């Protein structure tokens, strides 16, 4: 019996004598079985074609941003996740990923100029570099690590080009400490100036990572037009961004229905990421989880309770070439007062109007329909920074048909008494398979 096995056995005996359950020992049990040794990752180029290799075998990234629902990720064809930073439970997360056969693009969280970090401050930059070194040394030998993501969108609303040198210094440090893994940095969109800066000041990077949404279709062409001659991956992509969609007259972004998003996830992926077989090594779809960003349904591929939204079906098709045997419901149309989200809907306080949804049925199951009204979000941030969900306004919906097998469903909405902007959300759930479709319509209450 080695020392780790002895420690675990002794701890179990101690737990029993104290009347404790075995659950508190799970981290220790995991530790005794923790895998050892890195798996080397490299990029090979042959006649202008780039290929990622892991452990000597070709590896294409079917990835998602987030670290939840990993069993489902594997079942629909995913093989990698992206983390934006190290933090609590990172080692346990790496262990779980490795046990499921998933790799991790592990992020190193660097200071952002828009958050007040000064890349002219040599002492602060030096301390940051040493903090990065500590994180690399801690995790570099774990076999789940695929590559290091140096910062995220450090170029968003920046002015100080010294940030590129700082990124390069971190990359050089990583290559000194960890010869087995690649380095990249994630940029917010792509243009000629950024590519010129990166080529000039970040020559140590192994590949480029681009976060892009509505611009995904033009990315392969732009990569070549701007002169990037190495490989790249797409580290965030998904629905049309809230800065890219049409806006109401009161200046709030209009969100696509989950059915529109599902088509975009499939079409944009196949026309850009999947089609660029020369330079693109894969991608991380956004977001394999849930978050509040403009709304609580805009970017997350899951509901707050963990139910998958229909865009997950599209990713299964992208990664495997096959749809699920039973697919999520969808939405053919959604109206408030006979108008769509693009019609600038104004209501008066207490006015009663009808909200109606026309489901897209993909199974013979009943569909459960829920409705909610929220105030328009005012906690608006940039670059994915944390936002607080606005309050729900209750007691406004009347006459809901909770379950339907065919046709459309309608409810009465009594407009809020307080003036201002709101959204009415609808959720269509197939409870047999726990898949959901979502949509919302902005409206404005005025006297």
SEGU-680409 format. One line per 3 residues: number of its first residue (from 0); for each residue x, y, z of C-alpha. Coordinates in nm, 4 decimals. Each point is the difference from the previous one (the first is absolute). Layout:
! residues N
NUM> X/Y/Z; ...;
! end
This chain:
! residues 447
0> 0.0000/0.0000/0.0000; 0.1505/0.3337/-0.1038; -0.0236/0.3198/0.2015;
3> -0.3051/0.1414/-0.1828; -0.1974/-0.3237/0.0396; 0.0952/-0.0147/0.3681;
6> -0.1134/0.3612/0.0510; -0.3355/-0.0639/-0.1677; -0.0637/-0.3200/0.2012;
9> 0.0917/0.1730/0.3263; -0.2279/0.2940/-0.0845; -0.2926/-0.2325/-0.0730;
12> 0.0436/-0.1706/0.3355; 0.0149/0.3388/0.1713; -0.3128/0.1176/-0.1803;
15> -0.1867/-0.3111/0.1142; 0.0998/0.0497/0.3624; -0.1239/0.3606/-0.0174;
18> -0.3291/-0.0929/-0.1656; 0.0800/0.1932/-0.3179; -0.1171/-0.1003/-0.3483;
21> 0.2531/-0.0889/-0.2642; -0.0915/0.3026/-0.2146; 0.2433/0.2285/0.1756;
24> 0.2812/-0.2295/-0.1137; -0.0773/0.0191/-0.3715; 0.2700/0.2608/-0.0674;
27> 0.2550/-0.2259/0.1708; -0.1188/-0.3076/-0.1863; 0.0318/0.1968/-0.3221;
30> 0.3498/0.1055/0.1008; 0.1195/-0.3579/0.0468; -0.1102/-0.0826/-0.3552;
33> 0.1187/0.3256/-0.1546; 0.1640/-0.0630/-0.3374; 0.3631/0.0906/-0.0456;
36> 0.1949/0.1370/-0.2907; -0.0715/0.2481/-0.2790; -0.1066/-0.1000/-0.3499;
39> 0.2022/0.1908/-0.2563; -0.1856/0.2230/-0.2446; 0.1419/0.1451/-0.3212;
42> -0.0973/0.1549/-0.3315; 0.1444/-0.1424/-0.3190; -0.0066/0.1760/-0.3360;
45> 0.0274/-0.1769/-0.3338; -0.0298/0.2055/-0.3171; -0.2038/0.2716/0.1706;
48> -0.2359/-0.2429/0.1742; 0.0054/0.0158/0.3792; -0.0885/-0.2947/0.2226;
51> -0.0191/-0.0233/0.3787; 0.1549/-0.3099/0.1571; -0.0466/-0.1238/0.3562;
54> 0.2058/-0.2926/0.1203; 0.1172/-0.0494/-0.3559; -0.3554/-0.0404/-0.1341;
57> -0.2031/0.2516/-0.2091; -0.2378/0.1978/0.2201; -0.2809/0.2328/-0.1106;
60> -0.1651/0.2207/0.2621; -0.3745/-0.0538/0.0390; -0.0133/0.2320/0.2961;
63> -0.2297/0.2079/0.2167; 0.0616/0.2862/0.2394; -0.0922/-0.1039/0.3544;
66> 0.0564/-0.2859/0.2420; -0.3540/-0.1213/0.0744; -0.2077/-0.2821/-0.1525;
69> 0.3126/-0.1874/-0.1093; -0.1728/-0.3371/-0.0313; -0.2444/0.1532/-0.2482;
72> 0.2849/0.1689/-0.1851; 0.1660/-0.3360/-0.0598; -0.3284/-0.1655/-0.0991;
75> -0.0630/0.2562/-0.2773; 0.3529/-0.0187/-0.1420; 0.1965/0.2632/0.1932;
78> 0.3590/-0.0692/0.1025; 0.1357/0.3191/0.1578; -0.0978/0.2882/0.2274;
81> 0.1315/0.3491/0.0447; 0.0564/0.1638/0.3370; 0.0588/0.3752/0.0237;
84> 0.2166/-0.0228/0.3111; 0.1354/-0.2288/0.2659; -0.1705/0.0155/0.3368;
87> -0.1692/-0.2138/0.2586; -0.0403/-0.3684/-0.0869; 0.2083/0.0284/-0.3173;
90> 0.1915/-0.3186/0.0778; -0.3236/-0.1902/0.0660; -0.1403/0.1373/-0.3246;
93> 0.3076/-0.1184/-0.1886; -0.0321/-0.3444/0.1582; -0.3652/-0.0258/-0.0960;
96> 0.0728/0.1124/-0.3546; 0.2795/-0.2538/-0.0350; -0.2191/-0.2801/0.1329;
99> -0.2547/0.0849/-0.2708; 0.2621/0.0253/-0.2733; -0.0359/0.3792/-0.0254;
102> 0.2878/0.2457/-0.0408; 0.0144/0.3519/0.1442; 0.1100/0.3292/-0.1489;
105> 0.1055/0.1518/0.3321; -0.0207/0.3773/0.0268; 0.2422/0.2279/0.1819;
108> -0.1916/0.3027/0.1238; 0.2016/0.3124/-0.0779; -0.0839/0.3559/0.0960;
111> -0.2062/0.2024/-0.2462; 0.0592/0.3640/-0.0793; -0.3758/0.0650/0.0070;
114> 0.0009/-0.1282/0.3610; 0.2837/0.2335/0.0984; 0.3111/-0.2125/-0.0570;
117> 0.2933/0.2127/-0.1180; 0.2360/-0.1721/-0.2429; 0.2425/0.2917/0.0424;
120> 0.0450/-0.1039/0.3637; 0.3031/-0.2295/-0.0249; -0.0293/-0.1191/0.3593;
123> -0.3647/-0.1004/-0.0418; 0.0765/-0.1745/-0.3288; 0.2915/-0.1858/0.1578;
126> -0.2099/-0.1154/0.2953; -0.2695/-0.1167/-0.2390; 0.2556/-0.2017/-0.1963;
129> 0.1153/-0.1763/0.3159; -0.3591/-0.0729/0.0970; -0.0497/-0.1540/-0.3435;
132> 0.3143/-0.2086/0.0558; -0.1415/-0.1396/0.3231; -0.3217/-0.1029/-0.1740;
135> 0.1868/-0.1642/-0.2846; 0.2235/-0.1963/0.2374; -0.3044/-0.1165/0.1940;
138> -0.1916/-0.1465/-0.2929; 0.2466/-0.0585/-0.2851; 0.0478/-0.3725/0.0614;
141> -0.3667/-0.0918/0.0019; -0.0897/-0.2167/-0.3019; -0.3283/0.1859/-0.0617;
144> 0.1781/0.3272/-0.0828; -0.0077/0.0681/-0.3746; 0.1283/0.3572/-0.0221;
147> 0.0332/0.3253/0.1923; -0.2289/0.2947/-0.0739; 0.1934/0.3146/0.0921;
150> -0.2622/0.2549/0.1023; -0.3398/0.0521/-0.1568; -0.0811/0.2953/-0.2236;
153> 0.2796/0.2144/0.1422; -0.0414/0.2027/-0.3191; -0.3614/0.0980/0.0717;
156> -0.0175/0.3799/0.0254; 0.3737/0.0194/0.0626; 0.2485/0.2743/-0.0904;
159> 0.3316/-0.1241/0.1435; 0.1775/-0.2249/-0.2491; 0.2452/-0.1107/0.2704;
162> -0.2554/-0.2693/0.0779; 0.1255/-0.1979/-0.3000; 0.3541/-0.0107/0.1366;
165> -0.1360/-0.1152/0.3366; -0.1886/-0.2811/-0.1758; 0.3156/-0.1027/-0.1829;
168> 0.1999/-0.0027/0.3256; -0.2549/-0.2329/0.1568; 0.0156/-0.2249/-0.3067;
171> 0.3791/-0.0177/0.0227; -0.0222/-0.0803/0.3707; -0.2467/-0.2809/-0.0715;
174> 0.2245/-0.1517/-0.2661; 0.2902/0.0132/0.2460; -0.1984/-0.1707/0.2761;
177> -0.2268/-0.2252/-0.2080; 0.1380/-0.1441/-0.3239; -0.3049/-0.2222/-0.0517;
180> -0.2807/0.2492/-0.0632; -0.0897/0.2793/-0.2393; -0.0576/0.3694/0.0696;
183> -0.2632/0.2316/-0.1454; -0.1851/0.3197/0.0831; -0.3681/0.0719/-0.0564;
186> -0.0818/0.3192/-0.1885; -0.3350/0.1775/-0.0346; -0.0584/-0.0163/-0.3718;
189> 0.2629/0.0465/-0.2650; 0.1365/0.2907/-0.2020; 0.3191/0.0931/-0.1802;
192> 0.1435/0.2062/0.2851; -0.0343/-0.2809/0.2551; 0.1580/-0.2546/-0.2309;
195> 0.2904/0.2362/-0.0718; 0.0587/0.0557/0.3734; -0.0145/-0.3720/0.0763;
198> 0.2374/-0.0926/-0.2819; 0.2444/0.2690/0.1101; -0.0193/-0.0348/0.3788;
201> -0.1405/-0.3482/0.0706; 0.2133/-0.2200/-0.2217; 0.0343/-0.2614/0.2757;
204> -0.3672/-0.1011/-0.0172; -0.0680/-0.3383/-0.1590; -0.3411/0.0907/-0.1406;
207> -0.2634/0.2731/0.0024; -0.3393/-0.0182/0.1706; -0.2891/0.2183/-0.1146;
210> -0.3285/0.0773/0.1759; -0.2620/0.0910/-0.2592; -0.3769/-0.0265/-0.0401;
213> -0.1750/0.1622/-0.2930; 0.3376/0.0283/-0.1734; 0.0701/-0.3728/0.0046;
216> -0.0862/-0.0523/-0.3664; 0.2654/0.2461/-0.1159; 0.2716/-0.1237/0.2378;
219> 0.1785/-0.2485/-0.2327; 0.0304/0.2657/-0.2711; 0.1105/0.2691/0.2466;
222> 0.2637/-0.2286/0.1483; 0.1612/-0.0222/-0.3422; -0.0640/0.3587/-0.1102;
225> 0.1656/0.1364/0.3145; 0.3036/-0.2214/-0.0511; -0.0209/-0.2445/0.2908;
228> 0.2212/-0.2871/-0.1116; -0.0350/-0.2346/0.2956; -0.2830/-0.2192/0.1227;
231> -0.2977/0.1341/0.1935; -0.3014/-0.1105/0.2006; -0.3308/0.1717/0.0787;
234> -0.0294/0.0242/0.3775; -0.3413/0.1656/0.0250; -0.2811/-0.0126/-0.2538;
237> -0.3742/-0.0560/0.0094; -0.3045/0.2235/-0.0439; 0.0101/0.3438/-0.1530;
240> 0.1501/0.2343/0.2596; -0.2177/0.2529/0.1798; 0.2101/0.2775/-0.1590;
243> -0.0752/-0.1399/-0.3470; -0.3785/-0.0504/0.0033; -0.2742/0.2527/-0.0854;
246> -0.1125/0.2291/0.2829; -0.3327/0.1396/0.1087; -0.0846/0.3693/-0.0121;
249> 0.0820/0.0136/0.3728; 0.3451/-0.1454/-0.0769; -0.0060/-0.3555/0.1312;
252> 0.1328/-0.2948/-0.1979; -0.2442/-0.2498/-0.1502; 0.0880/-0.3608/0.0773;
255> -0.0424/-0.2776/-0.2553; -0.2251/-0.2916/0.0931; 0.1777/-0.3210/0.0926;
258> -0.1228/-0.1480/-0.3283; 0.1688/0.2747/-0.2015; 0.3126/-0.0456/0.2123;
261> -0.0041/-0.3766/-0.0548; 0.0059/0.0497/-0.3766; 0.2805/0.2554/0.0295;
264> 0.2067/-0.2324/0.2218; -0.0212/-0.2654/-0.2704; 0.0321/0.2154/-0.3123;
267> 0.2783/0.2290/0.1228; 0.2035/-0.2916/0.1346; -0.0168/-0.1961/-0.3217;
270> 0.0674/0.2995/-0.2234; 0.3046/0.1244/0.1940; 0.1584/-0.2153/0.2703;
273> -0.0700/-0.3367/-0.1584; 0.0826/0.1169/-0.3504; 0.3436/0.1472/0.0780;
276> 0.1989/-0.3219/-0.0133; 0.3325/0.1800/-0.0545; 0.0446/0.2251/0.3018;
279> -0.2859/-0.0524/0.2466; 0.0679/-0.2632/0.2685; -0.3456/0.0073/0.1579;
282> -0.2054/0.2183/0.2301; -0.1701/0.0590/0.3355; -0.3692/0.0823/-0.0315;
285> -0.1453/0.2509/0.2483; -0.1429/-0.0596/0.2577; -0.0196/-0.3550/0.1343;
288> -0.1873/0.1203/0.3061; -0.2216/0.2947/0.0936; 0.0627/0.3655/0.0767;
291> -0.1663/0.3378/0.0091; 0.1269/0.2179/-0.2834; -0.2627/0.2456/-0.1222;
294> -0.2499/-0.2801/0.0677; 0.0213/-0.3345/0.1819; -0.0502/-0.1913/-0.3269;
297> 0.2171/0.1849/-0.2521; 0.3265/-0.1945/0.0098; -0.0559/-0.2971/0.2297;
300> -0.0707/-0.3348/-0.1637; -0.1798/-0.1129/0.3166; -0.2775/0.1309/0.2207;
303> 0.0732/0.1019/0.3561; -0.1258/-0.3385/0.1223; 0.2372/-0.1821/-0.2361;
306> -0.2459/-0.0928/-0.2769; 0.1693/0.0062/-0.3446; -0.1304/0.2532/-0.2528;
309> -0.0531/-0.1068/-0.3599; 0.3362/0.1396/-0.1152; 0.1580/-0.3058/0.1684;
312> -0.1693/-0.2134/-0.2674; 0.1767/0.2052/-0.2662; 0.3376/-0.0615/0.1606;
315> -0.0646/-0.3725/0.0062; -0.0648/0.0210/-0.3740; 0.3153/0.2079/-0.0534;
318> 0.2207/-0.2396/0.1964; -0.1475/-0.3350/-0.1035; -0.1897/0.0610/-0.3242;
321> -0.3197/-0.1314/0.1591; -0.2957/0.1640/0.1732; -0.1210/-0.1418/0.3327;
324> -0.2619/-0.2715/-0.0384; -0.2471/0.2304/0.1781; 0.0586/0.3681/-0.0552;
327> -0.0891/0.3060/0.2022; -0.3145/0.1956/-0.0757; 0.0392/0.3206/-0.1955;
330> -0.1858/0.3250/-0.0610; -0.1568/0.0864/-0.3347; -0.1300/0.3386/0.1114;
333> -0.0527/0.2056/0.3154; -0.2166/0.3114/0.0238; -0.1164/0.2563/0.2510;
336> -0.3120/0.1994/-0.0854; 0.0244/-0.1458/-0.3499; 0.3504/0.1385/-0.0500;
339> 0.3513/-0.1458/0.0000; 0.3071/0.1074/0.1931; 0.1028/0.2198/-0.2939;
342> -0.3184/0.2112/0.0058; 0.0756/0.2407/0.2900; -0.2892/-0.0959/0.2267;
345> -0.1353/0.2747/0.2268; -0.2654/-0.0702/0.2660; -0.1774/0.2155/0.2542;
348> 0.0021/-0.0824/0.3737; -0.2424/-0.2858/0.0729; -0.0885/-0.0529/-0.3670;
351> -0.1031/-0.3582/-0.0737; 0.1445/-0.1600/-0.3133; 0.0516/-0.3525/-0.1277;
354> 0.3335/-0.1808/-0.0210; 0.0066/-0.2954/-0.2353; 0.2623/-0.2613/-0.0870;
357> -0.0045/-0.2436/-0.2925; 0.2114/-0.3040/0.0917; 0.2037/-0.2106/-0.2380;
360> -0.0776/-0.3621/0.0881; 0.2812/-0.2483/-0.0491; -0.1383/-0.2853/0.2125;
363> -0.3454/-0.1313/0.0847; 0.0435/0.1071/0.3627; -0.1974/0.2715/0.1727;
366> 0.1716/0.3339/0.0372; -0.0099/0.1889/0.3279; -0.0125/0.3781/-0.0446;
369> 0.1021/0.2566/0.2617; -0.0060/0.3796/-0.0191; 0.1897/0.2653/0.1988;
372> 0.0295/0.3788/-0.0044; 0.3191/0.1806/0.1019; 0.1035/0.3599/0.0186;
375> 0.2575/0.0861/-0.2636; 0.3526/-0.0513/0.1317; 0.1865/0.3132/0.1045;
378> 0.3150/-0.1719/0.1290; 0.1728/0.0060/-0.3387; 0.3683/-0.0936/-0.0191;
381> 0.2552/-0.0718/-0.2725; 0.2069/-0.2998/-0.0974; -0.2123/-0.2504/0.1877;
384> 0.0541/0.1623/0.3402; -0.2444/-0.1139/0.2661; -0.3485/0.1539/-0.0173;
387> -0.2846/-0.0241/0.2484; -0.3293/-0.1419/-0.1216; -0.2824/0.2558/0.0077;
390> -0.3063/-0.0625/0.2200; -0.2940/-0.2051/-0.1200; -0.3395/0.1720/0.0001;
393> -0.2609/-0.2477/0.1204; -0.3775/-0.0136/-0.0252; -0.0286/0.1317/-0.3546;
396> -0.0757/-0.3211/-0.1932; -0.3507/-0.1468/-0.0196; -0.1563/-0.3032/-0.1672;
399> 0.3089/-0.2079/-0.0720; -0.0401/-0.3316/-0.1802; 0.2694/-0.1868/0.1858;
402> 0.0209/-0.3037/-0.2294; -0.0897/-0.0379/-0.3666; 0.0386/-0.2746/-0.2593;
405> -0.0523/0.2069/-0.3142; -0.0907/0.3451/-0.1246; 0.0909/0.3255/0.1731;
408> -0.0250/0.1249/0.3562; -0.1161/0.3429/0.1144; -0.0184/0.1886/0.3299;
411> -0.1192/0.3419/0.1103; 0.2564/0.2506/0.1158; -0.1021/0.2890/0.2228;
414> 0.2662/0.2627/-0.0617; 0.1928/0.1129/0.3098; -0.1232/0.3138/0.1739;
417> 0.3468/0.1517/0.0161; 0.1225/0.1559/-0.3229; 0.3234/-0.1103/-0.1626;
420> 0.1529/-0.2854/-0.2033; -0.0822/-0.3691/0.0591; 0.0272/-0.3398/-0.1675;
423> -0.2454/-0.2877/-0.0097; 0.1693/-0.3422/-0.0197; -0.1456/-0.3314/-0.1085;
426> 0.1510/-0.3460/0.0607; -0.1150/-0.3141/-0.1832; 0.1124/-0.3210/0.1677;
429> -0.0288/-0.3598/-0.1129; -0.0008/-0.1629/0.3431; 0.0560/-0.3478/-0.1441;
432> 0.3482/0.0956/-0.1159; 0.0590/0.3179/0.2074; 0.0775/0.2229/-0.2975;
435> -0.1130/0.3612/-0.0214; -0.0664/0.2757/-0.2544; 0.0031/0.3660/0.1068;
438> -0.1003/0.3419/-0.1330; -0.0699/0.3492/0.1310; -0.1556/0.3223/-0.1247;
441> 0.0957/0.3463/0.1294; -0.2839/0.2441/0.0644; -0.0278/0.3486/0.1484;
444> -0.2664/0.1226/0.2379; -0.0803/0.3717/-0.0312; -0.2864/0.2234/0.0980;
! end
